[in-house]
Amino acid sequence: MSLNHTKIEALKPKAKPYSEADGRGLSLHVLPSGSKWWRFRYRFDSKAKMLSVGTYPDVSLAQARERREEARKLLADNQDPSTRRKEDKALQQTKAFNSFQQIACKWFDHWKVTHNPRHTENVKSRLERNVYTELGSLPISEITTPQIVKCVKSIADRGAMDIAKRCHQNIGQIFRYAIAHGYAERNPATDIRPSDIIIIKPAVNMARVDEKELPDLLRAIDAYRGSNVTRLATKLMCLTFVRTGTLIGTPWSEIDFDAKLWRIPPERMKMNNQHLVPLCTQTIEVLKTLKILTGHTPLLFPSERGWADGKHMSDNTILKALDRMGYKGRMTGHGFRGVASTILHEQGYDHQHIELQLAHKQRNAIAAAYNHAIYLPQRTEMMQAWGDYLEKCR
């Protein structure tokens, strides 16, 4: 007779294990400890076999019968239920190993080789903080577009629109790597664009003064009553128009006074290429003054809290100084790059020379690899002319 709930509850442990049949190969095995195991007995290739289908009451009678019927269907299709279970388990383990985070780490190790360390650390941190919490543990081959949408939208809902956009880009890059290496068959990130999920505001240029306002700004920098080091940093921003982060992290070892050249190594550049900045007469004068103030430290602009820990000036220092000069919302450190580009173009200097000095990305990969030395004589002449122009303005 088949089992029912009352009969199962009445089964008590004995000195030795025993079984009670339910029918069609299913039985309940009762151990001396009181544990009750569902077992399905069958024959495959003329061999008697047994498949465990769970414990009671975790697996109910109805569930045990359902699993029995699934096993019988496999037998009818000439498949061994035990072998199929092992294959399914192995597949699940493979999927767990090939989680999104596992593959993302493989992609990151492959990708970071051609990018500068500061940028790669930012990407790594962005994934850890925003993406792995949502997608990290999921098998990469099973991730769907709605799951990516949920991830990106949760970031945007915090107000981090730019981070949401960049995370979507990184997710797509990881899936492309996964497809190339056989971990996934398609890229669900390509089904949507960030603008389909969040409102992407138009890019706004960094605030900057125009040419007619530049003389007043230069005189305001000269008259700045704050830190002399900050005043000199602002002057160098104007003279060299490098990126703020590049300037404030500069070690003295990069400055070659004899050659009148600033050699910035690839690992400190956004595009991961060495960059040369010709030092005009005015820039040399500023650097010599700065040397008196900070030459005893490894950095041009050490942190005010002390340089022993290797920390440099905050990237907000120049912006705050400009605010105190009366240029809040009108000028930023990055704005000096736009001012220089606009004026030099208007003065007729070659576009390519200006772009190379701004260290903008080159479309030609071969040129990009060697652009630190391209047109150096022309750029040296241009930078001296820029220093002379600023001096005349002031």
C-alpha positions in Angstrom: 0.0 0.0 0.0 1.2 3.6 -0.7 2.3 5.9 2.1 0.4 8.8 3.5 1.2 11.5 6.1 -0.2 9.6 9.0 1.7 6.4 8.2 4.9 8.4 7.7 4.6 10.1 11.1 3.9 6.7 12.7 7.2 5.2 11.5 9.6 5.0 14.5 13.3 4.2 14.5 14.4 0.7 15.2 17.7 -1.0 16.0 18.4 -1.5 12.3 17.5 0.6 9.3 14.3 -0.4 7.5 12.3 0.8 4.5 8.6 1.4 3.8 7.6 1.3 0.1 5.3 4.0 -1.5 5.3 2.3 -4.9 6.8 2.6 -8.4 10.3 2.4 -6.9 9.9 5.1 -4.2 10.4 4.1 -0.6 11.2 5.9 2.8 14.3 4.6 4.5 14.2 5.0 8.3 17.5 5.1 10.2 18.1 4.2 13.9 18.9 7.9 14.5 15.3 8.7 13.4 16.3 10.3 10.1 14.0 9.5 7.2 15.4 9.4 3.6 13.5 9.2 0.4 15.0 6.7 -2.1 14.2 5.8 -5.6 15.3 2.3 -6.7 15.5 1.5 -10.4 17.4 -0.6 -13.0 19.6 0.9 -15.7 21.7 -1.2 -18.2 20.5 -4.3 -16.3 22.0 -3.0 -13.1 20.1 -2.3 -9.8 20.6 1.4 -8.7 19.4 3.7 -6.1 18.9 7.5 -6.1 18.4 9.6 -2.9 15.7 12.2 -3.4 15.9 14.0 -0.1 14.9 13.8 3.6 11.5 13.9 5.2 10.0 16.3 6.2 12.2 18.7 4.2 11.0 16.9 1.1 7.3 16.1 1.5 5.6 13.0 0.2 4.2 14.9 -2.8 7.6 16.3 -3.6 9.2 12.9 -3.4 6.7 11.5 -5.8 7.2 14.3 -8.2 11.0 13.7 -8.2 10.3 10.0 -8.7 8.3 10.7 -11.8 11.0 13.0 -13.1 13.5 10.2 -12.7 11.2 7.7 -14.5 10.9 10.1 -17.4 14.7 10.1 -17.7 14.7 6.3 -17.7 12.0 6.3 -20.4 14.4 8.5 -22.4 17.2 6.0 -21.8 19.1 8.4 -19.4 20.5 7.3 -16.0 19.0 9.6 -13.3 22.2 9.3 -11.1 24.4 10.3 -14.0 22.2 13.2 -14.9 22.3 14.5 -11.3 26.1 14.4 -11.3 26.2 16.3 -14.6 23.7 18.9 -13.3 25.8 19.3 -10.2 28.9 19.7 -12.2 27.2 22.3 -14.4 26.0 24.3 -11.4 29.6 24.3 -10.0 30.9 25.5 -13.3 28.3 28.2 -13.4 29.2 29.3 -9.9 32.9 29.4 -10.7 32.0 31.4 -13.9 30.2 34.1 -11.9 30.1 37.6 -13.2 32.6 38.7 -10.6 35.0 35.8 -11.5 34.9 36.7 -15.2 35.1 40.4 -14.4 38.3 39.8 -12.5 39.8 38.0 -15.5 38.7 40.8 -17.8 40.3 43.4 -15.5 43.6 41.6 -15.4 43.6 41.5 -19.2 42.4 45.1 -19.7 44.5 46.9 -17.1 47.8 46.1 -18.9 47.2 49.0 -21.4 45.8 51.5 -19.0 47.4 53.7 -16.4 47.3 52.5 -12.7 45.2 55.4 -11.4 42.5 54.8 -14.0 42.5 51.1 -13.4 42.1 51.5 -9.7 39.1 53.8 -10.3 37.5 51.2 -12.5 38.2 48.4 -10.0 36.7 50.4 -7.1 33.7 51.3 -9.3 32.9 47.7 -10.0 33.3 46.6 -6.4 31.1 49.3 -5.0 28.4 49.4 -7.6 28.2 46.3 -9.8 29.4 43.2 -7.8 26.7 43.7 -5.1 24.0 43.3 -7.8 25.6 41.0 -10.4 28.7 39.6 -8.8 27.5 36.2 -7.6 25.3 35.4 -10.7 26.5 33.0 -13.4 27.5 35.3 -16.2 25.9 33.1 -18.9 22.5 33.5 -17.2 22.5 37.3 -16.5 19.6 39.0 -18.3 19.1 42.5 -19.6 16.5 43.4 -16.9 19.1 42.5 -14.3 21.5 44.9 -15.8 18.8 47.5 -16.0 18.1 47.1 -12.3 21.8 47.4 -11.5 22.3 50.6 -13.5 19.1 52.1 -12.3 19.9 51.5 -8.7 23.1 53.5 -9.2 21.3 56.3 -11.0 18.7 56.5 -8.2 21.5 57.6 -5.9 22.1 60.6 -8.1 25.3 59.1 -9.5 24.4 59.5 -13.2 28.0 59.5 -14.5 28.9 56.4 -12.5 25.8 54.6 -13.7 26.8 55.4 -17.3 30.3 54.2 -16.8 29.2 51.0 -15.0 27.0 50.1 -18.0 30.0 50.6 -20.2 32.2 48.3 -18.0 29.5 45.6 -17.9 29.4 45.6 -21.7 33.2 45.3 -21.8 33.2 42.4 -19.4 30.5 40.5 -21.5 32.5 41.1 -24.7 35.5 39.4 -22.9 33.3 36.6 -21.7 32.0 35.9 -25.2 35.5 36.0 -26.6 36.7 33.3 -24.1 33.6 31.1 -24.2 32.0 32.1 -20.9 28.9 33.6 -22.4 27.1 33.5 -25.8 25.7 37.0 -25.9 26.1 40.5 -24.5 22.8 41.6 -22.8 24.2 45.0 -22.1 23.9 45.9 -25.8 20.1 45.6 -25.6 19.9 48.9 -23.9 21.7 52.3 -23.7 22.1 54.3 -20.5 19.8 56.9 -22.0 17.0 54.3 -22.1 17.2 54.0 -18.3 18.4 57.3 -16.9 18.3 60.9 -18.0 21.8 61.8 -19.4 22.3 65.6 -19.0 24.3 67.2 -21.8 28.0 67.7 -21.1 28.8 71.1 -19.7 32.2 72.6 -20.3 34.3 73.5 -17.2 33.7 77.1 -16.2 36.4 79.4 -17.6 37.0 83.0 -18.2 37.3 84.4 -21.8 40.3 86.2 -23.2 39.3 89.7 -22.2 38.9 88.6 -18.5 42.3 86.8 -18.4 44.4 89.9 -17.4 42.3 90.5 -14.3 42.6 86.8 -13.4 46.4 86.8 -13.7 46.6 89.9 -11.5 44.3 88.3 -9.0 46.6 85.3 -8.9 49.6 87.5 -8.2 47.7 89.3 -5.4 46.4 86.1 -3.8 46.9 86.3 0.0 46.6 82.6 0.7 49.4 80.0 0.6 52.3 80.9 -1.6 52.5 77.3 -2.7 48.9 77.4 -3.8 49.5 80.7 -5.7 52.5 79.1 -7.5 50.4 76.0 -8.3 47.7 78.2 -9.9 50.4 80.0 -11.9 51.8 76.7 -13.2 48.3 75.6 -14.2 48.0 78.7 -16.3 51.5 78.4 -17.8 51.5 74.6 -18.6 47.7 73.9 -18.9 48.2 70.3 -17.7 45.4 68.4 -15.9 45.0 69.4 -12.2 45.6 65.8 -11.0 48.8 65.6 -13.0 50.2 68.9 -11.7 49.6 68.3 -8.0 51.1 64.8 -8.0 54.4 65.9 -9.6 57.7 64.8 -8.0 60.7 67.0 -8.4 62.5 64.2 -10.2 60.3 64.9 -13.3 61.6 68.4 -13.7 64.7 68.8 -15.8 65.9 72.4 -15.3 68.9 72.1 -17.6 66.8 70.8 -20.6 63.9 73.0 -19.6 61.6 70.0 -19.8 59.0 68.3 -17.6 58.9 64.6 -18.4 55.7 63.0 -17.1 55.8 59.2 -17.2 53.0 57.1 -18.7 51.6 55.8 -15.4 50.7 59.4 -14.4 48.9 60.3 -17.7 45.3 59.7 -18.5 46.1 58.2 -21.9 49.0 56.1 -20.5 51.6 57.7 -22.8 54.7 59.7 -21.7 54.1 63.4 -22.0 56.7 66.2 -22.4 56.0 69.7 -21.3 58.5 72.3 -22.6 59.3 74.8 -19.8 59.3 78.4 -20.9 61.3 81.1 -19.1 58.3 82.2 -17.0 57.6 78.6 -15.9 61.3 78.1 -14.9 61.1 81.2 -12.7 58.0 79.9 -10.9 59.6 76.5 -10.4 62.8 78.0 -9.0 60.7 80.0 -6.5 58.7 76.9 -5.6 61.9 75.0 -5.1 62.8 77.3 -2.3 59.5 76.4 -0.6 59.1 72.7 -1.2 62.5 71.6 -2.6 63.2 69.7 0.7 60.3 67.3 -0.1 60.0 64.8 -3.0 56.9 66.6 -4.3 56.3 70.0 -5.8 53.0 70.3 -3.9 53.1 68.2 -0.7 50.1 67.9 1.5 49.9 70.7 4.1 49.5 68.1 6.7 53.0 66.7 5.9 54.8 65.0 3.1 56.3 62.1 4.9 53.2 59.9 4.0 53.8 60.7 0.3 50.5 62.6 0.0 50.2 65.6 -2.3 48.0 68.8 -2.3 44.3 68.2 -2.5 42.8 68.4 -6.0 40.3 71.0 -4.6 43.0 73.4 -3.4 43.3 75.4 -6.7 39.6 75.5 -7.2 39.0 76.9 -3.6 41.8 79.4 -4.2 40.1 80.6 -7.4 36.8 80.9 -5.4 38.5 83.1 -2.8 39.9 85.3 -5.6 36.3 86.0 -6.7 36.0 83.5 -9.5 33.6 81.0 -8.0 31.5 79.4 -10.8 33.6 81.4 -13.4 36.9 79.5 -13.4 38.3 76.1 -12.5 41.8 74.5 -12.7 40.6 72.6 -15.7 39.4 75.8 -17.2 43.0 76.9 -17.9 43.2 74.1 -20.5 40.2 75.5 -22.4 41.5 79.1 -22.2 44.9 78.1 -23.6 43.4 76.0 -26.4 41.0 78.7 -27.5 43.6 81.5 -27.5 46.4 79.5 -29.1 44.0 78.4 -31.9 42.9 82.0 -32.4 46.6 83.0 -32.6 47.0 80.6 -35.5 49.0 77.8 -33.9 48.8 74.4 -35.5 45.8 72.4 -34.1 47.9 69.2 -33.9 50.6 71.0 -31.8 48.0 72.3 -29.4 46.3 68.9 -29.1 49.6 67.2 -28.4 50.4 69.7 -25.7 47.0 69.2 -24.2 47.8 65.4 -24.2 44.5 64.7 -25.9 44.0 61.2 -27.2 45.3 60.6 -30.7 43.2 58.7 -33.2 46.3 57.3 -34.9 47.5 54.5 -32.6 51.1 54.7 -33.9 51.3 58.4 -33.5 49.8 58.1 -30.0 52.6 55.7 -29.0 55.3 58.3 -29.9 53.5 61.6 -29.4 55.6 62.6 -26.4 58.4 63.6 -28.8 56.4 64.7 -31.9 56.7 68.4 -32.8 58.8 69.1 -29.7 60.6 72.1 -31.2 57.4 73.6 -32.5 55.7 73.0 -29.1 58.7 74.5 -27.3 58.4 77.7 -29.4 54.6 77.7 -28.8 54.9 77.3 -25.0 57.4 80.2 -24.8 55.1 82.4 -26.9 52.3 81.4 -24.4 54.4 82.4 -21.4 55.2 85.7 -23.1 51.6 86.3 -23.9 50.5 85.7 -20.3 53.3 88.1 -19.0 52.1 90.8 -21.4 48.4 90.2 -20.3 49.4 90.5 -16.6 
